[in-house]
Amino acid sequence: MLETLESEVYHNGISTWGLAALLIAAVLVTALVAKLVLLRALPALRPGQQQDWRTLSREVVERASIIFIVIAAVYAGTLILKLPDTVHQVVFSVFVIALFIQLALWADRIVSAAITWQLATNRTRSATRNALSLIQFVVRVAVWSLAFLLIFENLGFDVTALVAGLGIGGIAVALAAQSVLGDLFSSLAIVLDRPFEVGDFIIFGDQQGTVEKIGIKTTRLRSLSGEQIVCANSDLINSRIHNFKRMAERRVLFTLGVTYDTPVAKLERIPVLLKEIIESQKLTRFDRAHFVGFGDSSLNFEIAYFVLSADYNTYMDVHQGVILEIVREFERESIDFAFPTRTLEISGLREAIGAAMESKNPRAGSSAEQATRASS
């Protein structure tokens, strides 16, 4: 029995092979049991449930590949065996490849989940849904590229030339697709900086409309006249954007004029009257009303107040109510609105008419003079 255990097979005793087999089995069983226990302890993500760190941990455990566990167990077992260097090198290379692929699987899932938590909040989920896939794709490319570079480096390859080639190729692609990449990065800037979201009413340049979709290359708006406006994301980023959806209230500034024959007492009464009218309306906050100066044909008053709503139709309804009430109150107070008027004073009208008629017909001139004297 002892002689059998001490006999060698491929430069290793039977007992050594047995210990290696026990070590492989122990590593394999321990890893599988640990995976099973963790899967039972961690909750699964249910439909409609928002992911947290516990459900993410379960997904990470689920991504622990059985193939990787088997390769790791075999590699652990070969460490106590005396094998040729080529065999050790092959086993080590397979283990390195499996290890970095497994790490890339875990990193891919963790980074994707972190990006989703950062961007896809309840407030911005609809706005970031299109660009989120692009961000995750870029992250996956970076993670897997790093994993393959580490694999080649640990296998003994010189990755310096490969990295340099990838850098030159990347520069060439970037120059060839400069406009497309500009729109892609502008899309990321819109998602991260959030100057507007789907549903916001914006004005940029000479265009205005409601944002319908934020795409990877373009953003689509619905104008007030009904047509769809498609604009490049880079154009939006390089423009000044007025976002009306984020208004908490609207400031209204307007002027009105009354006639010059309005008594001073009524002029003093007008600012108080305007304040009462505005404060009597719903969704308003009075700011000021002043007699601001003398116009060509009117005494001018300037009024400012706030409509406590961002909705344009509500603003127009409130302002219409204010103006109609001003008309009613001015009518009750007998205050007249001014309108453009001109007064012409002509002196020497009779002499001018007489001289014109006399130059054409002396007799007509004398008769015109007699008619003027008779009328006087």
DAGIZI-V893500 format. One record per residue. N is the residue number from 0. OMEGA is omega in degrees with one decimal (none if undefined). Layout:
BEGIN
[[N:OMEGA] [N:OMEGA]]
END
This chain:
BEGIN
[[0:179.1] [1:179.0] [2:178.6] [3:-179.8] [4:-178.3] [5:178.7] [6:-174.1] [7:173.5] [8:-176.8] [9:174.7] [10:177.4] [11:178.4] [12:178.5] [13:179.6] [14:178.7] [15:175.4] [16:178.0] [17:177.7] [18:178.0] [19:178.1] [20:177.8] [21:179.0] [22:177.6] [23:-179.9] [24:-178.8] [25:179.1] [26:-178.8] [27:-179.4] [28:-179.5] [29:-179.0] [30:-179.3] [31:178.5] [32:178.7] [33:177.7] [34:179.7] [35:179.5] [36:-179.6] [37:178.8] [38:177.6] [39:-177.6] [40:-176.4] [41:-178.1] [42:176.4] [43:179.3] [44:-179.7] [45:178.6] [46:-179.5] [47:-179.5] [48:177.7] [49:-175.0] [50:174.5] [51:-174.5] [52:-178.8] [53:177.6] [54:176.2] [55:177.7] [56:177.9] [57:178.7] [58:177.1] [59:178.0] [60:178.8] [61:-179.5] [62:174.1] [63:-173.3] [64:175.6] [65:179.0] [66:178.3] [67:179.5] [68:179.3] [69:179.7] [70:178.7] [71:178.5] [72:178.2] [73:178.8] [74:177.7] [75:179.0] [76:-178.3] [77:-179.6] [78:-178.7] [79:-179.8] [80:174.1] [81:-178.1] [82:176.5] [83:-177.8] [84:179.5] [85:178.6] [86:177.0] [87:-179.1] [88:178.5] [89:179.7] [90:179.3] [91:179.8] [92:178.0] [93:179.6] [94:179.6] [95:178.8] [96:-179.8] [97:-179.0] [98:-177.1] [99:174.7] [100:178.3] [101:177.6] [102:177.5] [103:176.6] [104:179.4] [105:-178.9] [106:179.0] [107:-177.3] [108:-177.2] [109:-178.6] [110:177.7] [111:178.3] [112:178.9] [113:178.3] [114:179.3] [115:178.4] [116:-177.3] [117:-171.6] [118:-170.7] [119:173.0] [120:-178.8] [121:-175.5] [122:-172.8] [123:-174.4] [124:-178.7] [125:-178.2] [126:-174.3] [127:-175.0] [128:-177.2] [129:-177.0] [130:-178.9] [131:179.2] [132:177.9] [133:179.7] [134:179.6] [135:177.6] [136:179.3] [137:179.8] [138:179.2] [139:178.3] [140:179.9] [141:-178.6] [142:-176.9] [143:175.2] [144:177.1] [145:179.7] [146:-179.5] [147:175.8] [148:177.9] [149:177.3] [150:-179.4] [151:-179.3] [152:180.0] [153:176.1] [154:175.8] [155:179.4] [156:175.7] [157:-175.3] [158:-178.2] [159:179.5] [160:179.1] [161:178.2] [162:178.3] [163:177.8] [164:177.7] [165:178.9] [166:179.0] [167:177.7] [168:177.6] [169:177.8] [170:179.5] [171:178.7] [172:-179.8] [173:178.4] [174:-179.4] [175:-176.8] [176:-174.8] [177:-178.2] [178:179.7] [179:179.0] [180:176.2] [181:177.2] [182:178.8] [183:179.9] [184:174.3] [185:175.9] [186:177.3] [187:178.5] [188:178.0] [189:-178.6] [190:-175.1] [191:-177.1] [192:176.6] [193:173.9] [194:175.6] [195:-179.3] [196:177.0] [197:-178.5] [198:179.5] [199:174.0] [200:-175.2] [201:173.2] [202:174.8] [203:-176.2] [204:177.8] [205:-178.7] [206:177.3] [207:179.5] [208:179.2] [209:-177.2] [210:178.3] [211:-176.2] [212:173.9] [213:-176.7] [214:180.0] [215:-179.0] [216:-176.2] [217:172.9] [218:-175.6] [219:-179.6] [220:174.1] [221:-176.7] [222:179.8] [223:179.3] [224:171.2] [225:-177.7] [226:179.3] [227:178.2] [228:178.5] [229:-177.7] [230:179.0] [231:-179.5] [232:178.9] [233:177.0] [234:178.9] [235:-178.2] [236:-177.5] [237:-178.9] [238:170.7] [239:-173.9] [240:173.3] [241:-178.3] [242:-176.9] [243:-179.0] [244:-176.9] [245:173.9] [246:174.2] [247:179.9] [248:-179.8] [249:176.2] [250:-178.8] [251:178.2] [252:178.0] [253:-179.5] [254:172.6] [255:-178.9] [256:176.4] [257:-174.8] [258:-178.3] [259:-179.0] [260:177.6] [261:-179.2] [262:-178.8] [263:-179.4] [264:178.3] [265:175.4] [266:176.7] [267:-178.6] [268:-172.3] [269:179.4] [270:177.8] [271:-179.9] [272:178.8] [273:177.6] [274:178.9] [275:-179.8] [276:-177.5] [277:-179.0] [278:178.1] [279:-179.6] [280:176.1] [281:176.1] [282:177.4] [283:171.0] [284:-176.2] [285:176.7] [286:-179.2] [287:172.9] [288:-175.0] [289:168.1] [290:-167.2] [291:178.6] [292:-175.9] [293:176.1] [294:179.6] [295:-177.8] [296:-176.8] [297:168.6] [298:-166.3] [299:175.0] [300:178.0] [301:-174.6] [302:176.5] [303:175.1] [304:-177.2] [305:170.0] [306:-172.4] [307:177.2] [308:177.8] [309:-177.2] [310:-175.8] [311:179.3] [312:176.5] [313:178.0] [314:-179.5] [315:177.7] [316:-179.7] [317:-178.6] [318:175.7] [319:177.9] [320:178.1] [321:-177.4] [322:179.0] [323:179.8] [324:175.7] [325:178.6] [326:-179.5] [327:-177.2] [328:178.0] [329:177.1] [330:177.9] [331:-177.5] [332:-179.0] [333:175.3] [334:-175.1] [335:172.8] [336:-179.4] [337:173.0] [338:-175.9] [339:178.2] [340:176.2] [341:177.0] [342:-179.9] [343:176.2] [344:-177.6] [345:179.3] [346:178.6] [347:-177.6] [348:-177.4] [349:-179.3] [350:180.0] [351:179.0] [352:-179.6] [353:-179.6] [354:179.8] [355:-179.0] [356:-179.0] [357:179.8] [358:179.2] [359:-175.8] [360:-178.0] [361:178.9] [362:178.4] [363:179.5] [364:-179.7] [365:178.7] [366:177.5] [367:179.3] [368:179.0] [369:179.0] [370:178.7] [371:178.9] [372:180.0] [373:-178.8] [374:179.0] [375:none]]
END
